[in-house]
């Protein structure tokens, strides 16, 4: 038995969310992603929501959507453990010391316009374009505090220092 690593692809990243409806609204309405698949696990009391940037029309069949979800790249999985949304004291540790998981990154066509739009929508900024040494990137926070780096398409990575 053999495997060809040249056929491997990066499929998805999973983050846990307190309230899936709030998080889905953020990723769809603020960042423009689309919910492509959902899976409930009643015995384990959790739900998986898969979002991605979708340029084509999707099948109405949940089975076909799951095949699509696991056959493409660049998917974000939001995992919701039931009950967390109704616990006012509950929150996920989103790594205030910046160790381990750092952030998600989204490329935008016009970073100034995107940041202005985020501002108008009341999105929390972690780092604005004018802050710090890196004037060509911004960081916003999702509803659970996960950082999302906003970068312009075609960014020259040699001008970005380590975060």
SULUR-V120801 format. One record per pair of residues at least 4 apart in sequence whose C-alpha atoms are under 6 Angstrom apart, sorted by sequence separation. I is the first residue (numbers start at 1). GAP is how many residues later the second one is. D is the distance in whole Angstrom. If there is no record, write none. Layout:
# SULUR-V120801
I&GAP&D / I&GAP&D
This chain:
# SULUR-V120801
20&4&6 / 24&4&6 / 25&4&6 / 26&4&5 / 27&4&5 / 28&4&5 / 41&4&6 / 65&4&6 / 119&4&6 / 141&4&5 / 142&4&5 / 28&5&5 / 41&5&5 / 118&5&5 / 130&5&6 / 141&5&5 / 27&6&6 / 28&6&6 / 41&6&6 / 129&6&5 / 141&6&5 / 40&7&4 / 140&7&6 / 141&7&6 / 39&8&6 / 129&8&6 / 140&8&5 / 39&9&5 / 129&9&5 / 139&9&5 / 38&10&6 / 128&10&5 / 139&10&4 / 38&11&5 / 127&11&5 / 138&11&6 / 139&11&6 / 127&12&5 / 138&12&5 / 37&13&5 / 126&13&5 / 137&13&6 / 36&14&6 / 125&14&6 / 126&14&5 / 137&14&5 / 35&15&6 / 36&15&5 / 125&15&4 / 35&16&4 / 124&16&6 / 34&17&5 / 124&17&6 / 34&18&6 / 33&19&5 / 33&20&5 / 52&23&5 / 51&24&6 / 51&25&5 / 50&26&6 / 50&27&5 / 37&28&6 / 49&28&6 / 37&29&6 / 49&29&5 / 48&30&6 / 48&31&5 / 47&32&6 / 47&33&5 / 46&34&5 / 46&35&4 / 46&36&5 / 45&37&5 / 111&41&5 / 105&43&5 / 109&43&6 / 103&44&5 / 104&44&5 / 105&44&4 / 106&44&5 / 107&44&5 / 108&44&5 / 109&44&6 / 103&45&5 / 105&45&6 / 107&45&5 / 108&45&6 / 107&46&5 / 94&52&6 / 11&62&4 / 12&62&6 / 16&62&6 / 10&63&6 / 11&63&6 / 12&63&4 / 13&63&5 / 14&63&4 / 15&63&5 / 16&63&5 / 17&63&5 / 11&64&6 / 12&64&5 / 13&64&6 / 14&64&6 / 16&64&6 / 18&66&5 / 19&66&5 / 18&67&5
